[in-house]
Amino acid sequence: MADAEAAKSLSGLLNGIAQKVYYNNSEITEQLLKRELFPELPQDAFTALHDKMRGLIKVNDLLSLSSHCVCV
């Protein structure tokens, strides 16, 4: 059961970051995501997790764009 909850929280974090980054949803803040999804995690650990997940989203975006590139 703990794994399912962890997966749900991680999915929520990724969705929240995507809402903020791609849709400029100003209601989504790092503090909101921590409070709602990872309240028990120390702030420094959450910040590290948030930064890693944000980096993954950006890398995924770059990879997706490069796969649509027409090279001549």
mmCIF file of the N, C-alpha and C atoms, coordinates in Angstrom:
data_MODEL
# 
_entry.id   MODEL 
# 
loop_
_atom_site.group_PDB 
_atom_site.id 
_atom_site.type_symbol 
_atom_site.label_atom_id 
_atom_site.label_alt_id 
_atom_site.label_comp_id 
_atom_site.label_asym_id 
_atom_site.label_entity_id 
_atom_site.label_seq_id 
_atom_site.pdbx_PDB_ins_code 
_atom_site.Cartn_x 
_atom_site.Cartn_y 
_atom_site.Cartn_z 
_atom_site.occupancy 
_atom_site.B_iso_or_equiv 
_atom_site.pdbx_formal_charge 
_atom_site.auth_seq_id 
_atom_site.auth_comp_id 
_atom_site.auth_asym_id 
_atom_site.auth_atom_id 
_atom_site.pdbx_PDB_model_num 
ATOM 1   N N  . MET A 1 1  ? 0.816  -1.198 0.000   1.00 0.00 ? 1  MET A N  1 
ATOM 2   C CA . MET A 1 1  ? 0.000  0.000  0.000   1.00 0.00 ? 1  MET A CA 1 
ATOM 3   C C  . MET A 1 1  ? 0.859  1.261  0.000   1.00 0.00 ? 1  MET A C  1 
ATOM 4   N N  . ALA A 1 2  ? 1.978  1.232  0.706   1.00 0.00 ? 2  ALA A N  1 
ATOM 5   C CA . ALA A 1 2  ? 2.859  2.398  0.757   1.00 0.00 ? 2  ALA A CA 1 
ATOM 6   C C  . ALA A 1 2  ? 3.408  2.725  -0.631  1.00 0.00 ? 2  ALA A C  1 
ATOM 7   N N  . ASP A 1 3  ? 3.701  1.683  -1.428  1.00 0.00 ? 3  ASP A N  1 
ATOM 8   C CA . ASP A 1 3  ? 4.209  1.913  -2.779  1.00 0.00 ? 3  ASP A CA 1 
ATOM 9   C C  . ASP A 1 3  ? 3.166  2.617  -3.643  1.00 0.00 ? 3  ASP A C  1 
ATOM 10  N N  . ALA A 1 4  ? 1.916  2.235  -3.486  1.00 0.00 ? 4  ALA A N  1 
ATOM 11  C CA . ALA A 1 4  ? 0.842  2.863  -4.260  1.00 0.00 ? 4  ALA A CA 1 
ATOM 12  C C  . ALA A 1 4  ? 0.703  4.339  -3.876  1.00 0.00 ? 4  ALA A C  1 
ATOM 13  N N  . GLU A 1 5  ? 0.806  4.638  -2.609  1.00 0.00 ? 5  GLU A N  1 
ATOM 14  C CA . GLU A 1 5  ? 0.713  6.028  -2.154  1.00 0.00 ? 5  GLU A CA 1 
ATOM 15  C C  . GLU A 1 5  ? 1.902  6.843  -2.647  1.00 0.00 ? 5  GLU A C  1 
ATOM 16  N N  . ALA A 1 6  ? 3.086  6.251  -2.622  1.00 0.00 ? 6  ALA A N  1 
ATOM 17  C CA . ALA A 1 6  ? 4.287  6.941  -3.099  1.00 0.00 ? 6  ALA A CA 1 
ATOM 18  C C  . ALA A 1 6  ? 4.164  7.226  -4.600  1.00 0.00 ? 6  ALA A C  1 
ATOM 19  N N  . ALA A 1 7  ? 3.667  6.257  -5.344  1.00 0.00 ? 7  ALA A N  1 
ATOM 20  C CA . ALA A 1 7  ? 3.493  6.434  -6.790  1.00 0.00 ? 7  ALA A CA 1 
ATOM 21  C C  . ALA A 1 7  ? 2.468  7.527  -7.075  1.00 0.00 ? 7  ALA A C  1 
ATOM 22  N N  . LYS A 1 8  ? 1.404  7.563  -6.288  1.00 0.00 ? 8  LYS A N  1 
ATOM 23  C CA . LYS A 1 8  ? 0.367  8.590  -6.443  1.00 0.00 ? 8  LYS A CA 1 
ATOM 24  C C  . LYS A 1 8  ? 0.934  9.986  -6.168  1.00 0.00 ? 8  LYS A C  1 
ATOM 25  N N  . SER A 1 9  ? 1.733  10.086 -5.113  1.00 0.00 ? 9  SER A N  1 
ATOM 26  C CA . SER A 1 9  ? 2.335  11.377 -4.765  1.00 0.00 ? 9  SER A CA 1 
ATOM 27  C C  . SER A 1 9  ? 3.318  11.827 -5.836  1.00 0.00 ? 9  SER A C  1 
ATOM 28  N N  . LEU A 1 10 ? 4.119  10.901 -6.336  1.00 0.00 ? 10 LEU A N  1 
ATOM 29  C CA . LEU A 1 10 ? 5.087  11.235 -7.380  1.00 0.00 ? 10 LEU A CA 1 
ATOM 30  C C  . LEU A 1 10 ? 4.372  11.654 -8.663  1.00 0.00 ? 10 LEU A C  1 
ATOM 31  N N  . SER A 1 11 ? 3.322  10.951 -9.012  1.00 0.00 ? 11 SER A N  1 
ATOM 32  C CA . SER A 1 11 ? 2.523  11.310 -10.186 1.00 0.00 ? 11 SER A CA 1 
ATOM 33  C C  . SER A 1 11 ? 1.921  12.704 -10.014 1.00 0.00 ? 11 SER A C  1 
ATOM 34  N N  . GLY A 1 12 ? 1.424  12.987 -8.827  1.00 0.00 ? 12 GLY A N  1 
ATOM 35  C CA . GLY A 1 12 ? 0.870  14.305 -8.542  1.00 0.00 ? 12 GLY A CA 1 
ATOM 36  C C  . GLY A 1 12 ? 1.922  15.394 -8.647  1.00 0.00 ? 12 GLY A C  1 
ATOM 37  N N  . LEU A 1 13 ? 3.130  15.091 -8.190  1.00 0.00 ? 13 LEU A N  1 
ATOM 38  C CA . LEU A 1 13 ? 4.223  16.050 -8.284  1.00 0.00 ? 13 LEU A CA 1 
ATOM 39  C C  . LEU A 1 13 ? 4.556  16.343 -9.741  1.00 0.00 ? 13 LEU A C  1 
ATOM 40  N N  . LEU A 1 14 ? 4.685  15.298 -10.536 1.00 0.00 ? 14 LEU A N  1 
ATOM 41  C CA . LEU A 1 14 ? 4.981  15.488 -11.963 1.00 0.00 ? 14 LEU A CA 1 
ATOM 42  C C  . LEU A 1 14 ? 3.873  16.274 -12.659 1.00 0.00 ? 14 LEU A C  1 
ATOM 43  N N  . ASN A 1 15 ? 2.634  15.952 -12.357 1.00 0.00 ? 15 ASN A N  1 
ATOM 44  C CA . ASN A 1 15 ? 1.503  16.681 -12.951 1.00 0.00 ? 15 ASN A CA 1 
ATOM 45  C C  . ASN A 1 15 ? 1.506  18.142 -12.519 1.00 0.00 ? 15 ASN A C  1 
ATOM 46  N N  . GLY A 1 16 ? 1.791  18.381 -11.251 1.00 0.00 ? 16 GLY A N  1 
ATOM 47  C CA . GLY A 1 16 ? 1.833  19.751 -10.750 1.00 0.00 ? 16 GLY A CA 1 
ATOM 48  C C  . GLY A 1 16 ? 2.925  20.566 -11.409 1.00 0.00 ? 16 GLY A C  1 
ATOM 49  N N  . ILE A 1 17 ? 4.106  19.975 -11.541 1.00 0.00 ? 17 ILE A N  1 
ATOM 50  C CA . ILE A 1 17 ? 5.211  20.674 -12.194 1.00 0.00 ? 17 ILE A CA 1 
ATOM 51  C C  . ILE A 1 17 ? 4.857  20.963 -13.650 1.00 0.00 ? 17 ILE A C  1 
ATOM 52  N N  . ALA A 1 18 ? 4.262  19.998 -14.334 1.00 0.00 ? 18 ALA A N  1 
ATOM 53  C CA . ALA A 1 18 ? 3.861  20.206 -15.725 1.00 0.00 ? 18 ALA A CA 1 
ATOM 54  C C  . ALA A 1 18 ? 2.828  21.331 -15.827 1.00 0.00 ? 18 ALA A C  1 
ATOM 55  N N  . GLN A 1 19 ? 1.887  21.386 -14.910 1.00 0.00 ? 19 GLN A N  1 
ATOM 56  C CA . GLN A 1 19 ? 0.894  22.470 -14.909 1.00 0.00 ? 19 GLN A CA 1 
ATOM 57  C C  . GLN A 1 19 ? 1.568  23.827 -14.786 1.00 0.00 ? 19 GLN A C  1 
ATOM 58  N N  . LYS A 1 20 ? 2.562  23.900 -13.918 1.00 0.00 ? 20 LYS A N  1 
ATOM 59  C CA . LYS A 1 20 ? 3.256  25.159 -13.699 1.00 0.00 ? 20 LYS A CA 1 
ATOM 60  C C  . LYS A 1 20 ? 4.134  25.530 -14.886 1.00 0.00 ? 20 LYS A C  1 
ATOM 61  N N  . VAL A 1 21 ? 4.912  24.569 -15.383 1.00 0.00 ? 21 VAL A N  1 
ATOM 62  C CA . VAL A 1 21 ? 5.887  24.841 -16.444 1.00 0.00 ? 21 VAL A CA 1 
ATOM 63  C C  . VAL A 1 21 ? 5.216  25.070 -17.792 1.00 0.00 ? 21 VAL A C  1 
ATOM 64  N N  . TYR A 1 22 ? 4.306  24.200 -18.185 1.00 0.00 ? 22 TYR A N  1 
ATOM 65  C CA . TYR A 1 22 ? 3.748  24.251 -19.537 1.00 0.00 ? 22 TYR A CA 1 
ATOM 66  C C  . TYR A 1 22 ? 2.480  25.079 -19.663 1.00 0.00 ? 22 TYR A C  1 
ATOM 67  N N  . TYR A 1 23 ? 1.725  25.176 -18.584 1.00 0.00 ? 23 TYR A N  1 
ATOM 68  C CA . TYR A 1 23 ? 0.460  25.900 -18.661 1.00 0.00 ? 23 TYR A CA 1 
ATOM 69  C C  . TYR A 1 23 ? 0.465  27.183 -17.846 1.00 0.00 ? 23 TYR A C  1 
ATOM 70  N N  . ASN A 1 24 ? 1.636  27.525 -17.291 1.00 0.00 ? 24 ASN A N  1 
ATOM 71  C CA . ASN A 1 24 ? 1.793  28.757 -16.500 1.00 0.00 ? 24 ASN A CA 1 
ATOM 72  C C  . ASN A 1 24 ? 0.712  28.908 -15.435 1.00 0.00 ? 24 ASN A C  1 
ATOM 73  N N  . ASN A 1 25 ? 0.370  27.801 -14.787 1.00 0.00 ? 25 ASN A N  1 
ATOM 74  C CA . ASN A 1 25 ? -0.629 27.828 -13.729 1.00 0.00 ? 25 ASN A CA 1 
ATOM 75  C C  . ASN A 1 25 ? 0.014  28.389 -12.462 1.00 0.00 ? 25 ASN A C  1 
ATOM 76  N N  . SER A 1 26 ? -0.260 29.640 -12.176 1.00 0.00 ? 26 SER A N  1 
ATOM 77  C CA . SER A 1 26 ? 0.375  30.317 -11.050 1.00 0.00 ? 26 SER A CA 1 
ATOM 78  C C  . SER A 1 26 ? -0.138 29.825 -9.696  1.00 0.00 ? 26 SER A C  1 
ATOM 79  N N  . GLU A 1 27 ? -1.229 29.070 -9.695  1.00 0.00 ? 27 GLU A N  1 
ATOM 80  C CA . GLU A 1 27 ? -1.749 28.536 -8.440  1.00 0.00 ? 27 GLU A CA 1 
ATOM 81  C C  . GLU A 1 27 ? -0.901 27.373 -7.929  1.00 0.00 ? 27 GLU A C  1 
ATOM 82  N N  . ILE A 1 28 ? -0.136 26.768 -8.813  1.00 0.00 ? 28 ILE A N  1 
ATOM 83  C CA . ILE A 1 28 ? 0.716  25.647 -8.430  1.00 0.00 ? 28 ILE A CA 1 
ATOM 84  C C  . ILE A 1 28 ? 2.064  26.204 -7.981  1.00 0.00 ? 28 ILE A C  1 
ATOM 85  N N  . THR A 1 29 ? 2.381  25.996 -6.731  1.00 0.00 ? 29 THR A N  1 
ATOM 86  C CA . THR A 1 29 ? 3.671  26.439 -6.197  1.00 0.00 ? 29 THR A CA 1 
ATOM 87  C C  . THR A 1 29 ? 4.394  25.234 -5.608  1.00 0.00 ? 29 THR A C  1 
ATOM 88  N N  . GLU A 1 30 ? 5.686  25.389 -5.434  1.00 0.00 ? 30 GLU A N  1 
ATOM 89  C CA . GLU A 1 30 ? 6.470  24.322 -4.800  1.00 0.00 ? 30 GLU A CA 1 
ATOM 90  C C  . GLU A 1 30 ? 5.948  24.060 -3.388  1.00 0.00 ? 30 GLU A C  1 
ATOM 91  N N  . GLN A 1 31 ? 5.571  25.116 -2.677  1.00 0.00 ? 31 GLN A N  1 
ATOM 92  C CA . GLN A 1 31 ? 5.043  24.971 -1.321  1.00 0.00 ? 31 GLN A CA 1 
ATOM 93  C C  . GLN A 1 31 ? 3.724  24.193 -1.310  1.00 0.00 ? 31 GLN A C  1 
ATOM 94  N N  . LEU A 1 32 ? 2.860  24.481 -2.283  1.00 0.00 ? 32 LEU A N  1 
ATOM 95  C CA . LEU A 1 32 ? 1.584  23.765 -2.376  1.00 0.00 ? 32 LEU A CA 1 
ATOM 96  C C  . LEU A 1 32 ? 1.824  22.280 -2.631  1.00 0.00 ? 32 LEU A C  1 
ATOM 97  N N  . LEU A 1 33 ? 2.711  21.982 -3.561  1.00 0.00 ? 33 LEU A N  1 
ATOM 98  C CA . LEU A 1 33 ? 2.988  20.583 -3.884  1.00 0.00 ? 33 LEU A CA 1 
ATOM 99  C C  . LEU A 1 33 ? 3.553  19.846 -2.673  1.00 0.00 ? 33 LEU A C  1 
ATOM 100 N N  . LYS A 1 34 ? 4.447  20.488 -1.958  1.00 0.00 ? 34 LYS A N  1 
ATOM 101 C CA . LYS A 1 34 ? 5.013  19.846 -0.764  1.00 0.00 ? 34 LYS A CA 1 
ATOM 102 C C  . LYS A 1 34 ? 3.936  19.610 0.281   1.00 0.00 ? 34 LYS A C  1 
ATOM 103 N N  . ARG A 1 35 ? 3.162  20.644 0.557   1.00 0.00 ? 35 ARG A N  1 
ATOM 104 C CA . ARG A 1 35 ? 2.131  20.550 1.588   1.00 0.00 ? 35 ARG A CA 1 
ATOM 105 C C  . ARG A 1 35 ? 1.096  19.461 1.271   1.00 0.00 ? 35 ARG A C  1 
ATOM 106 N N  . GLU A 1 36 ? 0.688  19.380 0.011   1.00 0.00 ? 36 GLU A N  1 
ATOM 107 C CA . GLU A 1 36 ? -0.361 18.441 -0.371  1.00 0.00 ? 36 GLU A CA 1 
ATOM 108 C C  . GLU A 1 36 ? 0.138  17.023 -0.634  1.00 0.00 ? 36 GLU A C  1 
ATOM 109 N N  . LEU A 1 37 ? 1.359  16.895 -1.137  1.00 0.00 ? 37 LEU A N  1 
ATOM 110 C CA . LEU A 1 37 ? 1.824  15.582 -1.592  1.00 0.00 ? 37 LEU A CA 1 
ATOM 111 C C  . LEU A 1 37 ? 2.895  14.944 -0.708  1.00 0.00 ? 37 LEU A C  1 
ATOM 112 N N  . PHE A 1 38 ? 3.751  15.757 -0.123  1.00 0.00 ? 38 PHE A N  1 
ATOM 113 C CA . PHE A 1 38 ? 4.862  15.227 0.667   1.00 0.00 ? 38 PHE A CA 1 
ATOM 114 C C  . PHE A 1 38 ? 5.028  16.000 1.973   1.00 0.00 ? 38 PHE A C  1 
ATOM 115 N N  . PRO A 1 39 ? 3.980  16.092 2.791   1.00 0.00 ? 39 PRO A N  1 
ATOM 116 C CA . PRO A 1 39 ? 4.070  16.908 4.013   1.00 0.00 ? 39 PRO A CA 1 
ATOM 117 C C  . PRO A 1 39 ? 5.107  16.402 5.016   1.00 0.00 ? 39 PRO A C  1 
ATOM 118 N N  . GLU A 1 40 ? 5.391  15.106 5.002   1.00 0.00 ? 40 GLU A N  1 
ATOM 119 C CA . GLU A 1 40 ? 6.315  14.532 5.979   1.00 0.00 ? 40 GLU A CA 1 
ATOM 120 C C  . GLU A 1 40 ? 7.779  14.641 5.563   1.00 0.00 ? 40 GLU A C  1 
ATOM 121 N N  . LEU A 1 41 ? 8.036  15.002 4.324   1.00 0.00 ? 41 LEU A N  1 
ATOM 122 C CA . LEU A 1 41 ? 9.398  15.070 3.797   1.00 0.00 ? 41 LEU A CA 1 
ATOM 123 C C  . LEU A 1 41 ? 10.049 16.384 4.235   1.00 0.00 ? 41 LEU A C  1 
ATOM 124 N N  . PRO A 1 42 ? 11.295 16.318 4.721   1.00 0.00 ? 42 PRO A N  1 
ATOM 125 C CA . PRO A 1 42 ? 11.990 17.564 5.070   1.00 0.00 ? 42 PRO A CA 1 
ATOM 126 C C  . PRO A 1 42 ? 12.114 18.466 3.833   1.00 0.00 ? 42 PRO A C  1 
ATOM 127 N N  . GLN A 1 43 ? 12.119 19.770 4.039   1.00 0.00 ? 43 GLN A N  1 
ATOM 128 C CA . GLN A 1 43 ? 12.123 20.724 2.935   1.00 0.00 ? 43 GLN A CA 1 
ATOM 129 C C  . GLN A 1 43 ? 13.280 20.503 1.974   1.00 0.00 ? 43 GLN A C  1 
ATOM 130 N N  . ASP A 1 44 ? 14.485 20.258 2.491   1.00 0.00 ? 44 ASP A N  1 
ATOM 131 C CA . ASP A 1 44 ? 15.633 20.087 1.598   1.00 0.00 ? 44 ASP A CA 1 
ATOM 132 C C  . ASP A 1 44 ? 15.500 18.830 0.740   1.00 0.00 ? 44 ASP A C  1 
ATOM 133 N N  . ALA A 1 45 ? 14.940 17.770 1.300   1.00 0.00 ? 45 ALA A N  1 
ATOM 134 C CA . ALA A 1 45 ? 14.721 16.537 0.531   1.00 0.00 ? 45 ALA A CA 1 
ATOM 135 C C  . ALA A 1 45 ? 13.643 16.759 -0.533  1.00 0.00 ? 45 ALA A C  1 
ATOM 136 N N  . PHE A 1 46 ? 12.599 17.500 -0.181  1.00 0.00 ? 46 PHE A N  1 
ATOM 137 C CA . PHE A 1 46 ? 11.550 17.785 -1.160  1.00 0.00 ? 46 PHE A CA 1 
ATOM 138 C C  . PHE A 1 46 ? 12.088 18.657 -2.291  1.00 0.00 ? 46 PHE A C  1 
ATOM 139 N N  . THR A 1 47 ? 12.869 19.670 -1.941  1.00 0.00 ? 47 THR A N  1 
ATOM 140 C CA . THR A 1 47 ? 13.442 20.549 -2.959  1.00 0.00 ? 47 THR A CA 1 
ATOM 141 C C  . THR A 1 47 ? 14.299 19.756 -3.937  1.00 0.00 ? 47 THR A C  1 
ATOM 142 N N  . ALA A 1 48 ? 15.101 18.836 -3.413  1.00 0.00 ? 48 ALA A N  1 
ATOM 143 C CA . ALA A 1 48 ? 15.939 17.993 -4.280  1.00 0.00 ? 48 ALA A CA 1 
ATOM 144 C C  . ALA A 1 48 ? 15.063 17.133 -5.193  1.00 0.00 ? 48 ALA A C  1 
ATOM 145 N N  . LEU A 1 49 ? 14.009 16.527 -4.648  1.00 0.00 ? 49 LEU A N  1 
ATOM 146 C CA . LEU A 1 49 ? 13.090 15.702 -5.439  1.00 0.00 ? 49 LEU A CA 1 
ATOM 147 C C  . LEU A 1 49 ? 12.390 16.553 -6.495  1.00 0.00 ? 49 LEU A C  1 
ATOM 148 N N  . HIS A 1 50 ? 11.900 17.706 -6.101  1.00 0.00 ? 50 HIS A N  1 
ATOM 149 C CA . HIS A 1 50 ? 11.215 18.620 -7.020  1.00 0.00 ? 50 HIS A CA 1 
ATOM 150 C C  . HIS A 1 50 ? 12.141 19.008 -8.174  1.00 0.00 ? 50 HIS A C  1 
ATOM 151 N N  . ASP A 1 51 ? 13.362 19.364 -7.852  1.00 0.00 ? 51 ASP A N  1 
ATOM 152 C CA . ASP A 1 51 ? 14.318 19.777 -8.889  1.00 0.00 ? 51 ASP A CA 1 
ATOM 153 C C  . ASP A 1 51 ? 14.640 18.632 -9.847  1.00 0.00 ? 51 ASP A C  1 
ATOM 154 N N  . LYS A 1 52 ? 14.775 17.423 -9.319  1.00 0.00 ? 52 LYS A N  1 
ATOM 155 C CA . LYS A 1 52 ? 15.035 16.253 -10.177 1.00 0.00 ? 52 LYS A CA 1 
ATOM 156 C C  . LYS A 1 52 ? 13.862 15.994 -11.111 1.00 0.00 ? 52 LYS A C  1 
ATOM 157 N N  . MET A 1 53 ? 12.655 16.049 -10.579 1.00 0.00 ? 53 MET A N  1 
ATOM 158 C CA . MET A 1 53 ? 11.473 15.791 -11.396 1.00 0.00 ? 53 MET A CA 1 
ATOM 159 C C  . MET A 1 53 ? 11.277 16.892 -12.435 1.00 0.00 ? 53 MET A C  1 
ATOM 160 N N  . ARG A 1 54 ? 11.560 18.129 -12.078 1.00 0.00 ? 54 ARG A N  1 
ATOM 161 C CA . ARG A 1 54 ? 11.461 19.231 -13.033 1.00 0.00 ? 54 ARG A CA 1 
ATOM 162 C C  . ARG A 1 54 ? 12.484 19.033 -14.152 1.00 0.00 ? 54 ARG A C  1 
ATOM 163 N N  . GLY A 1 55 ? 13.672 18.586 -13.791 1.00 0.00 ? 55 GLY A N  1 
ATOM 164 C CA . GLY A 1 55 ? 14.696 18.301 -14.787 1.00 0.00 ? 55 GLY A CA 1 
ATOM 165 C C  . GLY A 1 55 ? 14.278 17.188 -15.728 1.00 0.00 ? 55 GLY A C  1 
ATOM 166 N N  . LEU A 1 56 ? 13.637 16.148 -15.189 1.00 0.00 ? 56 LEU A N  1 
ATOM 167 C CA . LEU A 1 56 ? 13.159 15.045 -16.034 1.00 0.00 ? 56 LEU A CA 1 
ATOM 168 C C  . LEU A 1 56 ? 12.117 15.520 -17.033 1.00 0.00 ? 56 LEU A C  1 
ATOM 169 N N  . ILE A 1 57 ? 11.232 16.375 -16.583 1.00 0.00 ? 57 ILE A N  1 
ATOM 170 C CA . ILE A 1 57 ? 10.198 16.894 -17.475 1.00 0.00 ? 57 ILE A CA 1 
ATOM 171 C C  . ILE A 1 57 ? 10.830 17.700 -18.600 1.00 0.00 ? 57 ILE A C  1 
ATOM 172 N N  . LYS A 1 58 ? 11.818 18.520 -18.264 1.00 0.00 ? 58 LYS A N  1 
ATOM 173 C CA . LYS A 1 58 ? 12.468 19.339 -19.288 1.00 0.00 ? 58 LYS A CA 1 
ATOM 174 C C  . LYS A 1 58 ? 13.267 18.474 -20.261 1.00 0.00 ? 58 LYS A C  1 
ATOM 175 N N  . VAL A 1 59 ? 13.961 17.446 -19.759 1.00 0.00 ? 59 VAL A N  1 
ATOM 176 C CA . VAL A 1 59 ? 14.713 16.544 -20.640 1.00 0.00 ? 59 VAL A CA 1 
ATOM 177 C C  . VAL A 1 59 ? 13.749 15.810 -21.556 1.00 0.00 ? 59 VAL A C  1 
ATOM 178 N N  . ASN A 1 60 ? 12.646 15.336 -21.004 1.00 0.00 ? 60 ASN A N  1 
ATOM 179 C CA . ASN A 1 60 ? 11.643 14.649 -21.811 1.00 0.00 ? 60 ASN A CA 1 
ATOM 180 C C  . ASN A 1 60 ? 11.113 15.567 -22.907 1.00 0.00 ? 60 ASN A C  1 
ATOM 181 N N  . ASP A 1 61 ? 10.901 16.819 -22.574 1.00 0.00 ? 61 ASP A N  1 
ATOM 182 C CA . ASP A 1 61 ? 10.415 17.790 -23.550 1.00 0.00 ? 61 ASP A CA 1 
ATOM 183 C C  . ASP A 1 61 ? 11.444 17.982 -24.663 1.00 0.00 ? 61 ASP A C  1 
ATOM 184 N N  . LEU A 1 62 ? 12.707 18.117 -24.299 1.00 0.00 ? 62 LEU A N  1 
ATOM 185 C CA . LEU A 1 62 ? 13.761 18.278 -25.303 1.00 0.00 ? 62 LEU A CA 1 
ATOM 186 C C  . LEU A 1 62 ? 13.868 17.053 -26.195 1.00 0.00 ? 62 LEU A C  1 
ATOM 187 N N  . LEU A 1 63 ? 13.797 15.862 -25.609 1.00 0.00 ? 63 LEU A N  1 
ATOM 188 C CA . LEU A 1 63 ? 13.865 14.639 -26.394 1.00 0.00 ? 63 LEU A CA 1 
ATOM 189 C C  . LEU A 1 63 ? 12.682 14.531 -27.340 1.00 0.00 ? 63 LEU A C  1 
ATOM 190 N N  . SER A 1 64 ? 11.537 14.909 -26.863 1.00 0.00 ? 64 SER A N  1 
ATOM 191 C CA . SER A 1 64 ? 10.339 14.843 -27.696 1.00 0.00 ? 64 SER A CA 1 
ATOM 192 C C  . SER A 1 64 ? 10.442 15.832 -28.861 1.00 0.00 ? 64 SER A C  1 
ATOM 193 N N  . LEU A 1 65 ? 11.007 17.000 -28.605 1.00 0.00 ? 65 LEU A N  1 
ATOM 194 C CA . LEU A 1 65 ? 11.177 17.969 -29.683 1.00 0.00 ? 65 LEU A CA 1 
ATOM 195 C C  . LEU A 1 65 ? 12.203 17.490 -30.690 1.00 0.00 ? 65 LEU A C  1 
ATOM 196 N N  . SER A 1 66 ? 13.287 16.886 -30.216 1.00 0.00 ? 66 SER A N  1 
ATOM 197 C CA . SER A 1 66 ? 14.337 16.440 -31.147 1.00 0.00 ? 66 SER A CA 1 
ATOM 198 C C  . SER A 1 66 ? 13.866 15.257 -31.980 1.00 0.00 ? 66 SER A C  1 
ATOM 199 N N  . SER A 1 67 ? 12.928 14.485 -31.469 1.00 0.00 ? 67 SER A N  1 
ATOM 200 C CA . SER A 1 67 ? 12.426 13.356 -32.261 1.00 0.00 ? 67 SER A CA 1 
ATOM 201 C C  . SER A 1 67 ? 11.511 13.831 -33.390 1.00 0.00 ? 67 SER A C  1 
ATOM 202 N N  . HIS A 1 68 ? 11.038 15.072 -33.309 1.00 0.00 ? 68 HIS A N  1 
ATOM 203 C CA . HIS A 1 68 ? 10.188 15.634 -34.349 1.00 0.00 ? 68 HIS A CA 1 
ATOM 204 C C  . HIS A 1 68 ? 10.981 16.489 -35.339 1.00 0.00 ? 68 HIS A C  1 
ATOM 205 N N  . CYS A 1 69 ? 12.270 16.568 -35.107 1.00 0.00 ? 69 CYS A N  1 
ATOM 206 C CA . CYS A 1 69 ? 13.142 17.375 -35.961 1.00 0.00 ? 69 CYS A CA 1 
ATOM 207 C C  . CYS A 1 69 ? 13.356 16.693 -37.316 1.00 0.00 ? 69 CYS A C  1 
ATOM 208 N N  . VAL A 1 70 ? 13.261 17.472 -38.363 1.00 0.00 ? 70 VAL A N  1 
ATOM 209 C CA . VAL A 1 70 ? 13.528 16.964 -39.694 1.00 0.00 ? 70 VAL A CA 1 
ATOM 210 C C  . VAL A 1 70 ? 14.956 17.374 -40.035 1.00 0.00 ? 70 VAL A C  1 
ATOM 211 N N  . CYS A 1 71 ? 15.831 16.406 -40.108 1.00 0.00 ? 71 CYS A N  1 
ATOM 212 C CA . CYS A 1 71 ? 17.229 16.693 -40.392 1.00 0.00 ? 71 CYS A CA 1 
ATOM 213 C C  . CYS A 1 71 ? 17.495 16.530 -41.884 1.00 0.00 ? 71 CYS A C  1 
ATOM 214 N N  . VAL A 1 72 ? 18.181 17.512 -42.448 1.00 0.00 ? 72 VAL A N  1 
ATOM 215 C CA . VAL A 1 72 ? 18.461 17.504 -43.887 1.00 0.00 ? 72 VAL A CA 1 
ATOM 216 C C  . VAL A 1 72 ? 19.929 17.272 -44.102 1.00 0.00 ? 72 VAL A C  1 
# 
